[in-house]
Amino acid sequence: MEPVGLYGLPENPLLLIDSAPILHILEDHPQFAPLFLPVFEAQAKGLVRLAVTTVTLAQVLIGPLNEGNEGLAAQYRSVLRSWLVVDLDAGVAASAARRRAATKLKLPDAIQAASALVVGADALVTHDRDFSVLRDLRILGAKTCGSLRCGCTG
């Protein structure tokens, strides 16, 4: 698999990051972290802006909290809060419900997509999820080359 490409995005794009890419980086996953590293390197250089949902915030904190590591959870929370955090409010919830009903996406995926659209994200960065049913949101992932629904598998 090729690393996530940021090709064709506007200058200083806003990217909503799903939980899995963040977890791959934090856990230094040997196979998947390198695929998403370009996104986080671009953010560190000020080339992209990142956003996360409150759902992602909760999912990322589960690991350290399961281990009783409040310090690590606080570090993760601090980093994620330095990005744009998209709250799961009534508007996002209603939009997610409409998307789930129309596309059969799982509810967490529908929340991610609805949140990305609400904040005007240029793309959603995710891993191994089938968002191909969405036509109004650019998806960047380990199985996409970075172009809008190019159809590649690599």
C-alpha positions as CSV (number, residue, x, y, z in Angstrom):
1,M,0.0,0.0,0.0
2,E,1.1,3.5,-0.8
3,P,1.2,6.3,1.8
4,V,-1.7,8.7,1.8
5,G,-1.2,11.4,-0.8
6,L,-2.2,15.0,-0.5
7,Y,-2.4,15.6,-4.2
8,G,-4.8,18.1,-5.6
9,L,-5.8,19.6,-2.3
10,P,-6.1,23.3,-2.0
11,E,-3.5,25.3,-0.1
12,N,-3.7,24.8,3.7
13,P,-6.5,22.3,3.5
14,L,-8.6,21.2,6.4
15,L,-8.6,17.5,6.9
16,L,-10.9,15.6,9.3
17,I,-8.9,12.7,10.7
18,D,-10.8,9.5,11.6
19,S,-9.7,7.5,14.6
20,A,-7.7,4.7,13.0
21,P,-5.0,6.9,11.3
22,I,-4.4,8.6,14.7
23,L,-4.2,5.3,16.5
24,H,-1.8,3.9,13.9
25,I,0.6,6.8,14.5
26,L,0.3,6.9,18.3
27,E,0.9,3.2,18.5
28,D,3.6,3.3,15.9
29,H,1.9,0.5,14.0
30,P,4.7,-1.0,11.8
31,Q,2.5,-1.5,8.7
32,F,0.0,1.3,8.9
33,A,1.7,4.2,10.6
34,P,4.0,4.9,7.6
35,L,0.9,5.1,5.4
36,F,-0.6,8.0,7.3
37,L,2.7,9.7,8.4
38,P,2.7,12.2,5.5
39,V,-0.6,13.7,6.8
40,F,0.9,14.4,10.2
41,E,4.2,15.6,8.8
42,A,2.3,18.1,6.6
43,Q,0.5,19.3,9.7
44,A,3.7,19.7,11.6
45,K,5.0,21.9,8.8
46,G,1.9,24.0,8.8
47,L,0.8,22.8,5.4
48,V,-2.5,21.3,6.5
49,R,-5.0,21.9,9.3
50,L,-6.5,18.9,11.2
51,A,-9.9,18.4,12.7
52,V,-11.3,15.5,14.8
53,T,-14.7,14.6,16.1
54,T,-15.6,14.2,19.7
55,V,-16.1,10.5,18.7
56,T,-12.5,10.3,17.6
57,L,-11.4,12.0,20.8
58,A,-13.2,9.4,22.9
59,Q,-11.9,6.5,20.8
60,V,-8.3,7.7,21.0
61,L,-8.5,8.1,24.8
62,I,-9.8,4.5,25.4
63,G,-6.3,2.9,25.2
64,P,-4.5,5.0,27.8
65,L,-7.6,5.0,30.1
66,N,-7.9,1.2,29.8
67,E,-4.3,1.0,31.0
68,G,-4.9,3.5,33.8
69,N,-2.5,5.9,32.3
70,E,-4.1,9.3,33.0
71,G,-0.9,11.1,32.1
72,L,-0.9,9.7,28.6
73,A,-4.6,10.3,28.2
74,A,-4.0,13.9,29.1
75,Q,-1.2,14.2,26.5
76,Y,-3.4,12.7,23.8
77,R,-6.3,15.0,24.8
78,S,-4.0,18.0,24.7
79,V,-2.8,17.2,21.2
80,L,-6.2,16.5,19.8
81,R,-7.7,19.6,21.4
82,S,-5.0,21.7,19.6
83,W,-6.8,20.7,16.4
84,L,-10.3,21.7,15.5
85,V,-12.7,19.6,17.5
86,V,-16.1,19.0,15.9
87,D,-18.7,18.5,18.6
88,L,-21.5,16.0,18.1
89,D,-24.3,18.5,18.3
90,A,-27.9,18.1,17.2
91,G,-27.1,19.4,13.7
92,V,-24.3,16.9,13.2
93,A,-26.4,14.1,14.7
94,A,-29.3,14.8,12.3
95,S,-27.0,15.0,9.3
96,A,-25.3,11.7,10.3
97,A,-28.7,10.0,10.7
98,R,-29.7,11.1,7.2
99,R,-26.4,9.8,5.8
100,R,-26.8,6.5,7.6
101,A,-30.3,6.1,6.3
102,A,-29.3,7.0,2.8
103,T,-26.0,5.1,2.5
104,K,-26.1,2.4,5.2
105,L,-22.8,3.6,6.5
106,K,-22.2,2.6,10.1
107,L,-23.2,5.3,12.5
108,P,-19.6,6.3,13.6
109,D,-18.7,6.6,9.9
110,A,-21.8,8.6,9.2
111,I,-20.8,10.9,12.1
112,Q,-17.3,11.4,10.7
113,A,-18.7,12.2,7.2
114,A,-21.3,14.6,8.5
115,S,-18.8,16.3,10.7
116,A,-16.3,16.7,7.8
117,L,-19.0,18.3,5.7
118,V,-20.3,20.6,8.5
119,V,-16.9,22.1,9.1
120,G,-16.1,22.3,5.3
121,A,-13.2,19.9,5.4
122,D,-11.4,19.4,2.2
123,A,-11.1,15.7,2.8
124,L,-11.7,12.9,5.4
125,V,-8.6,10.8,6.2
126,T,-9.6,7.3,7.1
127,H,-8.4,3.7,6.9
128,D,-10.0,0.7,5.4
129,R,-13.6,1.9,5.5
130,D,-16.0,1.9,2.6
131,F,-16.9,5.5,2.0
132,S,-17.3,5.0,-1.7
133,V,-21.1,5.6,-1.4
134,L,-20.3,9.3,-0.6
135,R,-20.2,11.6,-3.6
136,D,-19.9,14.9,-1.8
137,L,-16.8,14.2,0.3
138,R,-13.2,13.5,-0.7
139,I,-11.8,10.5,1.0
140,L,-8.0,10.0,1.6
141,G,-6.9,6.7,2.9
142,A,-4.4,3.8,2.5
143,K,-6.4,2.4,-0.4
144,T,-6.8,5.7,-2.3
145,C,-4.2,7.6,-4.2
146,G,-5.4,11.0,-3.1
147,S,-7.5,11.9,-6.1
148,L,-11.3,12.2,-5.8
149,R,-12.6,8.6,-6.3
150,C,-9.9,7.6,-8.7
151,G,-10.8,4.0,-8.4
152,C,-7.3,2.9,-7.6
153,T,-6.7,0.1,-5.0
154,G,-3.2,0.9,-4.0
